[in-house]
Amino acid sequence: MNTEAAQSIRMTRQRQVLLEELRKLKSHPTAVELYEIVRKRLPRVSLGTVYRNLDVLSRAGLVQRLEVSGAEMRFDGDTSPHYHVRCIRCGRVADVELGVLEGLEEKAAQGMDWSITGHWLEFKGLCPRCRGEAEGGTLEGRR
């Protein structure tokens, strides 16, 4: 976590509620999904406010922004180093119960003129619901 950035932001009521609700979830919601949840506590909050505050919280290191090309951005309240798995059909994201691979940055930097500062690893597959539908024949012909 970027503690300097986290200390430099003003923790407004909206940011506090966003952070509290996000940290309760293991579903890695989109901004729209989080907006629907937060509106129960802050009925007058706008979707734009949610997007802006998620951006501020992620830049401060208080939330993780999960971005993959072609997929809707999702957010994670757990900022500790960990990996994710994304469903290739519905986009659902879950944590992978696997320790972070030690020494990977050093191995990647060997023989390169790069200063590697971290890595992002995401697995892909079918979530249990989509896998069940695929086994039931609803995904025939799709890949």
C-alpha contacts under 8 A as a table, 3 or more apart, distances in Angstrom:
res1	aa1	res2	aa2	distance
1	M	6	A	7.86
1	M	60	A	7.56
1	M	61	G	4.68
1	M	62	L	6.59
1	M	79	T	6.75
1	M	80	S	7.90
2	N	5	A	5.45
2	N	6	A	6.12
2	N	60	A	5.89
2	N	61	G	4.97
2	N	62	L	7.83
3	T	6	A	4.83
3	T	7	Q	5.97
3	T	60	A	7.38
3	T	61	G	7.30
4	E	7	Q	5.25
4	E	8	S	6.26
4	E	60	A	7.82
5	A	8	S	5.02
5	A	9	I	6.61
5	A	59	R	7.37
5	A	60	A	4.55
5	A	61	G	7.15
6	A	9	I	5.78
6	A	57	L	7.73
6	A	60	A	4.55
6	A	61	G	6.38
6	A	62	L	6.65
7	Q	10	R	7.88
9	I	56	V	7.87
9	I	60	A	7.31
11	M	15	R	5.90
11	M	16	Q	6.15
12	T	15	R	5.21
12	T	16	Q	6.14
13	R	16	Q	5.05
13	R	17	V	6.14
14	Q	17	V	5.24
14	Q	18	L	6.14
14	Q	42	L	7.67
14	Q	45	V	7.84
14	Q	53	N	7.74
15	R	18	L	5.05
15	R	19	L	6.05
15	R	53	N	6.08
15	R	54	L	7.82
15	R	57	L	7.48
16	Q	19	L	5.15
16	Q	20	E	6.08
17	V	20	E	5.05
17	V	21	E	6.05
17	V	38	V	6.91
17	V	41	R	7.75
18	L	21	E	5.33
18	L	22	L	5.99
18	L	34	L	7.62
18	L	38	V	6.47
18	L	50	V	7.67
18	L	54	L	7.74
19	L	22	L	5.17
19	L	23	R	6.05
19	L	62	L	7.86
19	L	63	V	7.60
19	L	77	G	6.96
20	E	23	R	5.32
20	E	24	K	6.50
21	E	24	K	5.25
21	E	25	L	6.82
21	E	34	L	7.75
21	E	37	I	7.46
21	E	38	V	6.95
22	L	25	L	5.40
22	L	28	H	7.96
22	L	29	P	7.88
22	L	34	L	7.23
22	L	75	F	7.73
22	L	76	D	6.78
22	L	77	G	5.25
23	R	26	K	7.76
23	R	76	D	7.43
23	R	77	G	4.47
23	R	78	D	6.77
24	K	77	G	7.87
25	L	28	H	6.85
25	L	29	P	7.89
25	L	77	G	7.60
26	K	76	D	7.70
26	K	94	A	7.10
26	K	95	D	7.82
27	S	92	R	7.48
27	S	93	V	6.53
27	S	94	A	6.44
28	H	74	R	5.67
28	H	75	F	5.17
28	H	76	D	5.10
28	H	77	G	7.94
28	H	92	R	7.85
28	H	93	V	6.03
28	H	94	A	7.00
29	P	32	V	7.82
29	P	33	E	5.59
29	P	34	L	5.96
29	P	74	R	5.29
29	P	75	F	5.72
29	P	76	D	7.45
30	T	33	E	5.15
30	T	34	L	6.21
30	T	72	E	6.99
30	T	73	M	5.99
30	T	74	R	4.34
30	T	75	F	6.25
31	A	34	L	5.08
31	A	35	Y	5.95
31	A	47	L	7.85
31	A	50	V	6.82
31	A	51	Y	6.32
31	A	54	L	7.80
31	A	73	M	7.61
31	A	74	R	6.79
31	A	75	F	7.41
32	V	35	Y	4.90
32	V	36	E	6.36
32	V	47	L	7.03
33	E	36	E	5.27
33	E	37	I	6.58
34	L	37	I	5.08
34	L	38	V	6.04
34	L	50	V	7.98
35	Y	38	V	5.12
35	Y	39	R	5.98
35	Y	46	S	7.80
35	Y	47	L	6.12
35	Y	50	V	6.26
36	E	39	R	5.33
36	E	40	K	7.16
37	I	40	K	5.79
37	I	41	R	7.72
38	V	41	R	5.47
38	V	42	L	5.95
38	V	43	P	7.74
38	V	45	V	7.90
39	R	42	L	4.66
39	R	43	P	4.46
39	R	44	R	7.03
39	R	45	V	6.29
40	K	43	P	5.82
42	L	45	V	5.63
45	V	49	T	6.59
45	V	50	V	7.42
46	S	49	T	5.18
46	S	50	V	6.50
47	L	50	V	5.06
47	L	51	Y	6.31
48	G	51	Y	5.10
48	G	52	R	6.13
49	T	52	R	5.10
49	T	53	N	5.99
50	V	53	N	5.25
50	V	54	L	6.00
51	Y	54	L	5.21
51	Y	55	D	6.25
52	R	55	D	5.16
52	R	56	V	6.39
53	N	56	V	4.94
53	N	57	L	6.03
54	L	57	L	5.04
54	L	58	S	5.96
54	L	63	V	7.63
55	D	58	S	5.19
55	D	59	R	6.12
56	V	59	R	5.23
56	V	60	A	6.18
57	L	60	A	5.07
57	L	61	G	6.32
57	L	62	L	5.25
57	L	63	V	5.80
58	S	61	G	5.01
58	S	62	L	5.68
58	S	63	V	4.73
58	S	64	Q	5.65
58	S	65	R	6.23
59	R	62	L	7.67
60	A	63	V	7.83
61	G	64	Q	6.94
61	G	79	T	7.22
62	L	77	G	7.23
62	L	79	T	6.71
63	V	75	F	6.81
63	V	76	D	5.77
63	V	77	G	4.86
63	V	78	D	6.67
63	V	79	T	5.86
64	Q	75	F	5.61
64	Q	76	D	4.94
64	Q	77	G	6.36
64	Q	78	D	6.98
64	Q	79	T	5.70
65	R	73	M	6.99
65	R	74	R	6.10
65	R	75	F	4.79
65	R	76	D	6.54
66	L	73	M	5.76
66	L	74	R	5.04
66	L	75	F	5.66
66	L	76	D	7.25
67	E	71	A	7.18
67	E	72	E	7.34
67	E	73	M	5.07
67	E	74	R	6.79
68	V	71	A	5.48
68	V	72	E	7.57
68	V	73	M	7.17
71	A	91	G	7.14
72	E	91	G	7.84
76	D	79	T	7.08
81	P	100	V	6.66
82	H	95	D	7.24
82	H	96	V	7.23
82	H	98	L	7.46
82	H	99	G	6.94
82	H	100	V	5.94
83	Y	95	D	6.00
83	Y	96	V	5.37
83	Y	97	E	7.76
83	Y	98	L	7.22
83	Y	100	V	7.29
83	Y	120	W	7.37
83	Y	121	L	5.73
83	Y	122	E	5.98
83	Y	123	F	7.87
84	H	93	V	6.56
84	H	94	A	5.57
84	H	95	D	4.54
84	H	96	V	5.14
84	H	121	L	7.03
84	H	122	E	4.97
84	H	123	F	6.18
85	V	93	V	5.61
85	V	94	A	5.41
85	V	95	D	6.35
85	V	96	V	6.28
85	V	122	E	5.48
85	V	123	F	4.39
85	V	124	K	5.29
85	V	125	G	7.18
86	R	91	G	5.84
86	R	92	R	5.61
86	R	93	V	4.47
86	R	94	A	6.67
86	R	122	E	7.14
86	R	123	F	6.30
86	R	124	K	4.87
86	R	125	G	6.41
86	R	126	L	7.67
86	R	127	C	7.78
87	C	90	C	5.75
87	C	91	G	4.82
87	C	92	R	5.21
87	C	93	V	6.50
87	C	124	K	5.87
87	C	125	G	5.12
87	C	126	L	4.72
87	C	127	C	5.34
87	C	130	C	7.98
88	I	91	G	5.86
88	I	124	K	6.25
88	I	125	G	5.68
88	I	126	L	5.99
89	R	126	L	6.66
89	R	130	C	6.86
90	C	130	C	7.37
92	R	127	C	7.23
101	L	104	L	6.13
103	G	106	E	5.29
103	G	107	K	6.29
104	L	107	K	5.13
104	L	108	A	6.14
104	L	119	H	7.92
105	E	108	A	5.09
105	E	109	A	6.16
105	E	116	I	5.78
105	E	117	T	7.01
105	E	118	G	6.14
105	E	119	H	6.86
106	E	109	A	5.11
106	E	110	Q	6.36
106	E	116	I	7.43
107	K	110	Q	5.35
108	A	112	M	7.84
108	A	116	I	7.54
109	A	112	M	5.25
109	A	113	D	7.25
109	A	114	W	6.06
109	A	115	S	6.77
109	A	116	I	6.18
126	L	129	R	7.89
126	L	130	C	5.74
126	L	131	R	5.34
127	C	130	C	5.38
127	C	131	R	5.89
128	P	131	R	5.05
128	P	132	G	6.07
129	R	132	G	5.19
129	R	133	E	6.38
130	C	133	E	4.98
130	C	134	A	6.05
131	R	134	A	4.97
131	R	135	E	6.11
132	G	135	E	5.12
132	G	136	G	6.14
133	E	136	G	4.92
133	E	137	G	6.52
133	E	138	T	5.61
133	E	139	L	6.92
134	A	137	G	5.25
134	A	138	T	5.39
134	A	139	L	4.77
134	A	140	E	7.20
135	E	138	T	7.52
135	E	139	L	7.87
137	G	140	E	5.60
139	L	142	R	5.47
